[in-house]
Amino acid sequence: MRVKRPERHQVQWRDASLDQLIPRDHRVRAVWAYVDALDLTSLYQKIRAVEGAAGRDAVDPKILMSLWMFAIIEGVSSARHLARLCKRDLAYMWICGDVGVNHHLLSDFRAQSGDFLDQLLTDTIATLIYQNVVTLETVAQDGMRVRANAGGSSFHRQKTLEKCRAEAAEQVKRLRDENDDDSDTGVSNSRRQAAAERAAREQEERINQALKDLEEL
């Protein structure tokens, strides 16, 4: 029987950068562009406050902000899980751009950014819900159910931007309150990963309009 079998031992040179491996219309690019336009002065001031101390250069806050924003969009709340994605998922690797991060750094950034980051995540998720890019099921941690048809117009009509914001605020708070441990390696993590993959397949290009609606808040 003639079938194509995998060949994993042949040495190959892939002449492609990280940027070339991510499609131009991938939503991770929209997330980065959005974060890149934010005023993150307060976060850079924290870095300046410790300049001169011994140690490695600080990681750009834009990287950490983008990682958390993209993670929440895909239903990831654990810093440990996010750190693993940064090593094996092209979209997260693209955000990092070969800058190393670990779960301690990600967890500390989330905790130290406090209300500033939560406010940003809340507003962003609200606009994503409003534009049907994601639903609360997409980012939920207890079951991770993704809507079968996220583009349904009836859902959009029933949701005002303010109502979406209220729901998003509750969601962000619940995700923050979850324990950041290795419990996400079991069945619940499988559900989260499956839901995130379904969400990525079903929803590709709606984020740009959602980001524009953020200005209405």
C-alpha positions as CSV (number, residue, x, y, z in Angstrom):
1,M,0.0,0.0,0.0
2,R,1.5,3.3,-1.1
3,V,1.0,6.1,1.5
4,K,3.1,9.2,2.4
5,R,4.9,8.6,5.7
6,P,6.5,11.2,7.9
7,E,10.2,11.8,7.6
8,R,11.5,13.5,10.7
9,H,15.2,12.7,10.6
10,Q,16.1,14.3,7.3
11,V,18.1,17.5,7.9
12,Q,16.4,20.5,6.3
13,W,17.1,24.2,6.1
14,R,14.0,26.3,6.2
15,D,14.9,29.8,5.0
16,A,12.1,31.6,6.8
17,S,12.0,34.1,9.7
18,L,9.3,34.0,12.4
19,D,7.6,36.9,10.7
20,Q,7.4,35.0,7.5
21,L,5.7,32.0,9.2
22,I,2.8,34.1,10.5
23,P,0.2,35.1,7.9
24,R,-0.2,38.8,7.3
25,D,-3.9,38.6,8.3
26,H,-3.3,36.6,11.5
27,R,-5.0,38.2,14.5
28,V,-1.9,38.1,16.6
29,R,-0.6,40.9,14.3
30,A,-3.6,43.0,15.2
31,V,-3.1,42.4,18.9
32,W,0.5,43.5,18.6
33,A,-0.4,46.6,16.6
34,Y,-3.0,47.5,19.2
35,V,-0.6,47.1,22.1
36,D,2.2,49.0,20.2
37,A,-0.1,52.0,20.0
38,L,-0.9,52.1,23.7
39,D,0.6,54.5,26.1
40,L,2.6,52.2,28.4
41,T,4.6,55.0,30.1
42,S,3.8,53.8,33.6
43,L,5.2,50.4,32.8
44,Y,8.4,51.8,31.3
45,Q,8.8,54.0,34.4
46,K,8.9,50.9,36.5
47,I,11.8,49.6,34.4
48,R,13.7,52.9,34.7
49,A,13.3,52.8,38.5
50,V,15.5,49.7,38.7
51,E,18.0,50.7,36.0
52,G,21.5,50.3,37.1
53,A,20.8,47.3,39.2
54,A,22.8,44.1,38.4
55,G,21.1,41.6,36.1
56,R,19.8,41.1,32.6
57,D,18.0,43.7,30.5
58,A,14.3,44.0,31.2
59,V,11.8,42.4,28.8
60,D,9.8,45.0,26.9
61,P,6.4,45.5,28.5
62,K,4.8,45.5,25.1
63,I,5.8,41.8,24.8
64,L,4.3,40.9,28.1
65,M,1.2,42.9,27.5
66,S,0.7,41.3,24.1
67,L,1.3,37.8,25.4
68,W,-1.4,38.2,28.1
69,M,-3.9,39.9,25.8
70,F,-3.5,37.2,23.2
71,A,-3.6,34.5,25.9
72,I,-6.9,35.8,27.4
73,I,-8.4,36.0,23.9
74,E,-7.6,32.3,23.5
75,G,-8.8,31.3,26.9
76,V,-5.5,30.9,28.7
77,S,-5.3,32.2,32.2
78,S,-2.3,30.3,33.7
79,A,1.2,31.8,33.5
80,R,2.7,28.3,33.3
81,H,0.5,27.4,30.4
82,L,1.3,30.7,28.7
83,A,5.1,30.1,29.2
84,R,4.8,26.7,27.5
85,L,2.9,28.3,24.6
86,C,5.8,30.8,24.1
87,K,8.1,27.8,23.4
88,R,5.8,25.8,21.0
89,D,3.1,28.0,19.5
90,L,4.2,30.1,16.5
91,A,1.8,33.0,17.4
92,Y,3.2,33.4,20.9
93,M,6.8,32.8,19.6
94,W,6.2,35.6,17.1
95,I,5.2,38.0,19.9
96,C,8.3,37.1,21.9
97,G,10.6,37.4,18.9
98,D,13.3,35.2,20.5
99,V,13.1,37.1,23.8
100,G,12.9,34.5,26.5
101,V,10.1,34.6,29.1
102,N,9.2,32.2,31.9
103,H,6.1,31.7,34.1
104,H,7.6,33.7,37.0
105,L,8.1,36.8,34.8
106,L,4.6,36.4,33.3
107,S,3.0,35.9,36.7
108,D,4.9,38.9,38.2
109,F,3.9,41.2,35.4
110,R,0.2,40.2,35.7
111,A,0.3,40.8,39.4
112,Q,2.4,44.0,39.4
113,S,0.4,45.6,36.5
114,G,-2.8,45.2,38.6
115,D,-5.7,47.4,37.7
116,F,-4.0,48.9,34.7
117,L,-3.8,45.5,32.9
118,D,-7.2,44.3,34.1
119,Q,-8.8,47.5,32.8
120,L,-7.2,47.0,29.4
121,L,-8.1,43.3,29.2
122,T,-11.7,44.1,30.2
123,D,-12.1,46.8,27.6
124,T,-10.5,44.7,24.9
125,I,-12.5,41.5,25.6
126,A,-15.7,43.6,25.7
127,T,-15.1,44.9,22.2
128,L,-14.2,41.4,21.0
129,I,-17.5,40.0,22.4
130,Y,-19.4,42.9,20.9
131,Q,-17.9,42.1,17.5
132,N,-18.5,38.3,17.9
133,V,-14.7,37.7,17.7
134,V,-15.0,35.8,21.0
135,T,-17.7,34.9,23.5
136,L,-17.4,34.3,27.2
137,E,-17.5,30.6,26.5
138,T,-14.4,31.1,24.4
139,V,-12.4,32.6,27.3
140,A,-14.1,30.7,30.1
141,Q,-12.0,28.2,32.1
142,D,-14.8,25.9,33.4
143,G,-15.6,23.9,30.3
144,M,-14.3,26.2,27.6
145,R,-17.4,25.8,25.4
146,V,-17.0,27.7,22.1
147,R,-20.1,28.9,20.2
148,A,-20.8,26.9,17.1
149,N,-21.6,30.0,15.2
150,A,-19.8,33.0,16.6
151,G,-20.9,35.2,13.7
152,G,-24.6,35.0,14.4
153,S,-26.3,38.4,14.0
154,S,-28.8,37.7,16.7
155,F,-26.1,37.5,19.3
156,H,-24.7,40.8,18.2
157,R,-28.1,42.6,18.4
158,Q,-28.7,41.4,21.9
159,K,-25.4,42.7,23.2
160,T,-24.7,46.3,23.9
161,L,-21.1,47.4,24.2
162,E,-21.7,48.4,27.9
163,K,-23.3,45.0,28.7
164,C,-20.4,43.2,27.0
165,R,-18.0,45.3,29.1
166,A,-19.8,44.3,32.3
167,E,-19.5,40.6,31.4
168,A,-15.9,41.0,30.4
169,A,-15.0,42.7,33.7
170,E,-16.5,39.7,35.6
171,Q,-14.6,37.3,33.3
172,V,-11.3,39.0,33.7
173,K,-11.7,39.1,37.5
174,R,-12.5,35.4,37.6
175,L,-9.5,34.5,35.5
176,R,-7.2,36.5,37.7
177,D,-8.6,34.8,40.8
178,E,-7.8,31.3,39.5
179,N,-4.8,29.6,41.1
180,D,-1.7,29.6,38.8
181,D,-0.5,26.1,39.3
182,D,0.1,22.9,37.3
183,S,-3.5,21.8,37.6
184,D,-4.1,23.0,34.0
185,T,-2.2,19.9,32.8
186,G,-5.1,17.6,33.2
187,V,-8.5,17.2,31.5
188,S,-9.5,20.8,32.0
189,N,-6.4,21.9,30.1
190,S,-7.3,19.6,27.2
191,R,-10.7,21.3,27.1
192,R,-9.1,24.7,27.2
193,Q,-6.6,23.8,24.4
194,A,-9.3,22.3,22.2
195,A,-11.5,25.3,22.7
196,A,-8.7,27.7,21.9
197,E,-7.9,25.7,18.7
198,R,-11.5,25.8,17.6
199,A,-11.7,29.5,18.3
200,A,-8.6,30.2,16.3
201,R,-10.0,28.2,13.3
202,E,-13.5,29.8,13.4
203,Q,-12.5,33.4,14.1
204,E,-9.7,34.8,12.0
205,E,-10.3,38.4,11.0
206,R,-12.8,40.2,13.2
207,I,-10.4,41.7,15.8
208,N,-9.6,44.9,13.9
209,Q,-13.1,46.2,14.0
210,A,-13.4,45.2,17.6
211,L,-10.3,47.3,18.4
212,K,-11.9,50.3,16.7
213,D,-15.0,49.9,18.8
214,L,-12.8,50.2,21.9
215,E,-12.7,53.9,21.4
216,E,-16.4,54.1,22.1
217,L,-16.0,53.0,25.7
